[in-house]
Amino acid sequence: MTASSRRGVSSRGLRLTRALLPGLLLLLAPGCFKRSVMPSGDEADYVEISVSNNNSLDITVYATYQSMRVRLGTVSTATTQHFTLSLHQLSATGEFQLLADPVGSRRTMKSESIHVFAGQSVEWTLQADLRQSSLVIRS
């Protein structure tokens, strides 16, 4: 194969890649964005969790039940994040605790055990002293 024919093959491959790339990006793009609404399907199985972080550290939040732990996400300092939790991920009874794990600290804090029903929302406000944090359940 001559040098000119090798260049022709690679430029044809490059043209094909350039032609297919936009379509591939359109297929992959929806999975790259976090959904801010409840997932479709049986929406009655979900609980909205809102976490406000007044702590000086970013905090990773988990929902826990017995030995299971589901990571909800990280809440930066002085922000509020909203999470959606499927009740069936942890417990069929809707009972769980929230766990605050400050980034860069060895101390964690768990909320009291809460029992929620589908469609309810939980608001957890984390304070500078995590022991002074508050939790509200709304219907």
N, C-alpha and C positions, 0 to 999 in steps of 0.2 A: 504494500500500500504506500502510495506516495504521500508526501507531506501535504499536498493540496487536497487529496481525498480525505485525509484525516481531519483537516480543518472543516471540510464540508460536513462530515458526520457530526462533529461536535457542535457546529453552528445549527444543524437541524435539530439536535437534541436540546440545545439551548432555546430554540424557538418553540419547541414543543413544551418545554418546562414553563416558559413565559406564558404560553397560551393556557396551560392547565392551572397555574398558580392562583389566579383570581377565583376560579371555581372551588379550589381546595380551601382557600381562605373563607369563602362564604359558608362552606360546610362546617368548618371548625370554629368559626367566630361565636356562635351562640353558646358553646360550652365554656367560653372564656370569661363570660360576664356573670357576676353574682346576681341571682334572682332576688328582687326586693319584695316580691309578692309570694303568697303561699303557693306551693307546688300544686299542679292540677291533680285531679283524682278525687279521692275522698278527703276533702279539705276539713272535714269535721275531726280528723285525727291529729290536728296540729295545734300547737300552742305558740303564741308569739312571745318572745323574751326580749326585753329592752334592758340594756345595761348601760348605766351612766357612770363614767369613771372620773371621780374627783381626787384620785390618788396621784402621787407624783410619778409613779411608774406605770408603764403600759401593763395591761393585765390580760392574760389568756384565761378564757372562761370555759368551763366544762359543765355538763350536766352529768350527775352521777347517781347511780342506784345500785346498792350493794357493791359488788366488785366491778361493775361496768362503768365506763367513763366515755362520754361522747364530747369531742372538742367542738365547741360552738364557734369560737374565733377569738381574735385579739381586739381589745378595746384600748385605743390610745388614750393618753392623758388628756383630760378636759374634753372628752368627746362622748357621744352616745352611739351605740351600735344596736341594731335590731336583728334578731335571729329567729328562725323558725325551727321548732323541734317537733318531730313526729313522736307522739306518745308511745308508739309501739317500738321505738328504738331502745327504750330503757325498761319500761314497766307497763304492763297492761292496766295497772290500777291508776296510773297518772301520778305516782308518788316518786319524787326524786329530790336531790339537793343540787344547789349550784356551788361550784368550786371556783374561787378566784386564785390564780397563780401569777403573782407579780413577776414580770420579766426581770431577771437579775437579782432576785431575792429567793431565799430558801423557805420563807414562811408563806404558807397558803392559808386560805380561810374558806370554810364551808358555811353555807346558809343553813338555817334550820331545815328540817325535812318538810317539804311542801307537797300538797296534794291538789292537782289541778284537773280540770275537765276540758275536753276538746272545746276550742273556741275561746277559752279564757286567755288573758295575757298576764305576764309577769313583768314587773318593773323592779329592777335591782339597782340601787344607788350605792356605789362603793365610795367610801370616804377616805380621807388621808390616813386615819386610823381604821383599818378594815373592820375592827371589832365594833365600830359605830355605824356600820352600813345598815341600810334598811331595805325591806322587801315588801312589795304590795302585789296582791293578786286582784285583777279586775275581770269582771264578766263582760 
